[in-house]
Amino acid sequence: MNRMRVTSVGRAFFAVTLIGIGILGLIRGDFTAVWDPVPKDLPARGLLIYLCAFISIACGSGLLWRRTASIAARVLLVYSLLWLLLLRVPGLVFAFAIDSWWSACKTAVMTAAAWAIYVSFVADSDKQRLGFATGDKGLRIARILYGVALIPFGIAHFLYLEQTAVLVPGWLPSPVFWAYFTGIAYIVAGVAIVIGVVAWLATLLSALETGLITLLVWVPIAVAGHPNPFQWGEIVVSIALTAAAWVMADSQRAQR
């Protein structure tokens, strides 16, 4: 398996995005939309706010340097997996709702990207001890996690059709069509990645779709000025998901 270059644009964008998420968390003194929602009564919630910010900044910075990239990737993967397993999976089991899907899926996408980066950096000596998490097998698990997460993204376009359609840029005709189209595209891409049928193309197109949504929907809202708190959250999440999707596309290209 060929390793992704440390200087790959996708990974650099992901690293810089993590740094920005961490800085935003420090400025706000609260979880950014990438880490949210977190129960208000969670023990040590205040400490976790700053731990998330620190992890984001430290790991993002670490990924930009060859000497620290492996450690940063390892820490980010472990932290993301714990966040997914301890805070997201219970929500799916005990409070199965759209909000639970959304929060779990965005965490899953970020975890998948962290896993793909970890696989590309892991030392050969670790492969025997952590065989399930490294090499082609580890990368396959990361891609399945990513593919599974895309499917609810697509379903949400149908469940929230009206809210999705109004976000379609005004210069595009038939906003309902585009809402349906993007939803179907996410579902088809997710299924293709999970079952391994033209997974490389599905991964690439899903990254392109997420990036276009960020550029055509959320960036104009941010540039227009004064987005409401919900919109700011969606802008941050969309940029983060674009960065993660780019990492996944890079990992697929590196293996081919």
Stockholm file with secondary structure:
# STOCKHOLM 1.0

chainA/1-256         MNRMRVTSVGRAFFAVTLIGIGILGLIRGDFTAVWDPVPKDLPARGLLIYLCAFISIACGSGLLWRRTASIAARVLLVYSLLWLLLLRVPGLVFAFAIDSWWSACKTAVMTAAAWAIYVSFVADSDKQRLGFATGDKGLRIARILYGVALIPFGIAHFLYLEQTAVLVPGWLPSPVFWAYFTGIAYIVAGVAIVIGVVAWLATLLSALETGLITLLVWVPIAVAGHPNPFQWGEIVVSIALTAAAWVMADSQRAQR
#=GR chainA/1-256 SS CCCCCTTCHHHHHHHHHHHHHHHHHHHHTSCCTTTCCCCTTCTTHHHHHHHHHHHHHHHHHHHTSHHHHHHHHHHHHHHHHHHIIIIIHHHHHHSCSHHHHHHHHHHHHHHHHHHHHHHHHCCGGGTTTTGGGSHHHHHHHHHHHHHHHHHHHHHHHHHTHHHHHTTSCTTSSCHHHHHHHHHHHHHHHHHHHHHTSSHHHHHHHHHHHHHHHIIIIIHHHHHHSCCCHHHHHHHHHHHHHHHHHHHHHHHHHHHC
#=GC SS_cons         CCCCCTTCHHHHHHHHHHHHHHHHHHHHTSCCTTTCCCCTTCTTHHHHHHHHHHHHHHHHHHHTSHHHHHHHHHHHHHHHHHHIIIIIHHHHHHSCSHHHHHHHHHHHHHHHHHHHHHHHHCCGGGTTTTGGGSHHHHHHHHHHHHHHHHHHHHHHHHHTHHHHHTTSCTTSSCHHHHHHHHHHHHHHHHHHHHHTSSHHHHHHHHHHHHHHHIIIIIHHHHHHSCCCHHHHHHHHHHHHHHHHHHHHHHHHHHHC
//
